[in-house]
Amino acid sequence: MLVNFTFQNFRSFREERSLRMEATSIKELKDSIVEAGGCRLLPAAVMYGANSSGKSNVLLAILAMKDMVLSSVRLNPDDQLAFDPFRLDETSASQPTSYEIQFLIGDAKYRYGIEHDQKRVIAEWLYEKNLKEREFCLFERNGQDFHISSARFAEGVGKEESTPENRLFLSLVAQLNGKKAESIIGFFRGMYDFSRRSSKENDNFTMRMFQEDWEECSDILEFYRYLQLGFKDLKVQEARYYYMDKGKRVEFKGLHEYEMRTIHDIYDNDGNVVSERMFSKALMESEGTQQVISLSGPLFFALKNGTLLLVDELDVRLHPMLTRSIVKLFMSRNTNPNGAQLICTTHDTNLLDLAYLRRDQIWFTEKDRTESSDLYSLVEFRDGRGVKVRNDRSIEKDYIEGRYGAIPFLHY
């Protein structure tokens, strides 16, 4: 599970900012908190802000770190690193970008960080903390100077000499069958980004689940029925394509493409079910229904496996009651027994209700006059008099009225 993520000098964020998934001491919705590895963790975080305020860049920072970790071993020694610093001042573009992530694997908490520019890894570090232990350094790297714990990270000893300056030491050790390093890489692999993938990629994920009859499919179908989407089942069939030849309709052969089809009941004049009919999902279902189907595979995979799901603009094409239902799946121990986490951005203010989210789960992004983004949670917000937000406030009303910032100010 994700504990905290900290980043600096990435896209619209010039200063260091942190997205914290550790629960604070507030009392609301205590049953939603996941206790693991000596931590009290939140199952969801929802970000609000005006367009172009930096919401998506928080998700992109997490994914940039993930991409760097997973792709590092494929780099040639002369390849450049993906580097996207803040560019609206005179100095940040020449300064490094940094990421640090804290997460749990079992009961062990890891703290892994990277500092880099376009050409090289400037610093890299990995710490481990087991229950009832202090935090231990597994390795630290400053440029090409390495300090490796032979007692706690023996799998990395001797590998530093094979690490070019543009590659991550952690990724190299994992590639060379380091078990602890590989388990940490597995945490990054487990993150699923719904929004950056194409709709076809997301469709293919859900389609594969139904094609192979994964265990999650029964829960997905139950979710469709709960949402009253109008169909009772989902099937995967080989797609058929035709062309006209001399006035005759001829089927293409050998394409072997598949498509999802929804199954609807057919009723007689008295409202009794008499048969059923199958429709192409892509041709006959609404864009909102298609969005639900695409999202449902990654969503229920995360719930089943206790992984992290990232969704930019959760509310796109979805009714507000539906976005609430998705958030509630993560907030309930009944539907989220394995500690899955959702981090999303949205403009759906119906979620700004303390019956659905805690104050430490609601986050805002806002730009200052120099176009640098800020990130802050509702629980840490203080008004002009230094007063924090009470739990009896109408959060949605206050947000729309601009009490917490992070809204567009329109002047005509």
Stockholm file with secondary structure:
# STOCKHOLM 1.0

chainA/1-412         MLVNFTFQNFRSFREERSLRMEATSIKELKDSIVEAGGCRLLPAAVMYGANSSGKSNVLLAILAMKDMVLSSVRLNPDDQLAFDPFRLDETSASQPTSYEIQFLIGDAKYRYGIEHDQKRVIAEWLYEKNLKEREFCLFERNGQDFHISSARFAEGVGKEESTPENRLFLSLVAQLNGKKAESIIGFFRGMYDFSRRSSKENDNFTMRMFQEDWEECSDILEFYRYLQLGFKDLKVQEARYYYMDKGKRVEFKGLHEYEMRTIHDIYDNDGNVVSERMFSKALMESEGTQQVISLSGPLFFALKNGTLLLVDELDVRLHPMLTRSIVKLFMSRNTNPNGAQLICTTHDTNLLDLAYLRRDQIWFTEKDRTESSDLYSLVEFRDGRGVKVRNDRSIEKDYIEGRYGAIPFLHY
#=GR chainA/1-412 SS CEEEEEEESBTTBCSCEEEECBCCSCCTTGGGCEEETTEEECSEEEEECCTTSSHHHHHHHHHHHHHHHHHGGGCCTTCCCCCCCCCSSSSGGGSCEEEEEEEEETTEEEEEEEEECSSCEEEEEEEEECTTSCCEEEEEEETTEEEECTTTCGGGTTTGGGCCTTSCHHHHHHHTTCHHHHHHHHHHHHCEETTTSCHHHHHHHHHHHHHTTCTTHHHHHHHHHHHTCSCSEEEEEECCCEEEETTEEEECCSCCCEEEEEEEEEECTTSCEEEEEEEEHHHHSCHHHHHHHHHHHHHHHHHHHTCEEEESSTTTTCCHHHHHHHHHHHHCTTTCTTCCEEEEECCCGGGCCTTTSCGGGEEEEEECTTSCEEEEEGGGCBCTTSCBCCTTSCHHHHHHTTTTCCSCCCCC
#=GC SS_cons         CEEEEEEESBTTBCSCEEEECBCCSCCTTGGGCEEETTEEECSEEEEECCTTSSHHHHHHHHHHHHHHHHHGGGCCTTCCCCCCCCCSSSSGGGSCEEEEEEEEETTEEEEEEEEECSSCEEEEEEEEECTTSCCEEEEEEETTEEEECTTTCGGGTTTGGGCCTTSCHHHHHHHTTCHHHHHHHHHHHHCEETTTSCHHHHHHHHHHHHHTTCTTHHHHHHHHHHHTCSCSEEEEEECCCEEEETTEEEECCSCCCEEEEEEEEEECTTSCEEEEEEEEHHHHSCHHHHHHHHHHHHHHHHHHHTCEEEESSTTTTCCHHHHHHHHHHHHCTTTCTTCCEEEEECCCGGGCCTTTSCGGGEEEEEECTTSCEEEEEGGGCBCTTSCBCCTTSCHHHHHHTTTTCCSCCCCC
//
